[in-house]
């Protein structure tokens, strides 16, 4: 996947992983109902949601990772969120 003149060779899907900590230009991306397989590092690298919003959030859900050498998903704090406890 090519992002900001970089290539992520280790994850199948990387969402907003290359933005700076103070950059809020990456928001409201929808990643739903995807299947990835055979990734080296992680199936998905994506920002999480605010605490207590698991049932109502729509940005990252219902994704499946198969046969991953590392982890199915690496989730990091969403810098545009309000509650990362």
N, C-alpha and C positions, 0 to 999 in steps of 0.2 A: 504494500500500500504506500503510495507516495503522498507525503504530507510536508508542507513548508520546506520544500527542497531537500527532504530527508526520505530515506527509504527504511521502513521497518521490516527487516528480514526475519524477525523472530516471533512476531504475533500475526495471526490471521487478520484480525480486525483491531485497529488502534483508533480510539476516539479521543481527540483533544489531548493526547499524551505529550505533545511537544510544545505546548504553550507555556509561557513563563508563569510563575506563581501569581503575579499581579496582573495578568492579562485576562480580561473577561470577554474576549471576542468569541470564544467558543461556548455556545450555549444553545439549548433547545434542539439538540440533535436527537433524532429518533432512531434507535437500533432495536428492532423487534423481529422475532420469528426467524432467526438466522441459524444455520448449522455450519460449523467449521470443523475441519479435521486435519490432522497431520502437522500442526504448527510446532515449532521448536520450543518457544518460550511460554506462550500463553495463547489460548484461543481468542480471548477478548481482553483488551486493555481499555478500560473505560472509567469515567467518573461515576461515583456513587450518587445516591440521593440523600436528602435530609433525613435525619432520624425521625421515625414514626410515619414515614410516607411510603413504606414498601408496597402497600396494597393499592395506593392511588397513583403512584408515579407511572409514567408512560414512556420515559426516555430510553430505558434499557431494561427489557424484560422478554421472557420466553425465548431465550437464545440457548443453543446447545453446542457443546464442544466435545468432540470425540477424538480419541487417540492422540492426545497432546503429550509431548515429552515433559513439559513443565506443569502448568496449572490450567484449568479450564478458563479462569478469568482472574485478572488482577485488577482490583477496584481501588481507585484512589479518590481522595476528597474532591468534590466539585467546588472549584473556587468561586463559582457564582452562587453557591448555596448559603443558607443562613445558619444551619444547625448540623454540625459535624461531630457531635459528641461521641 
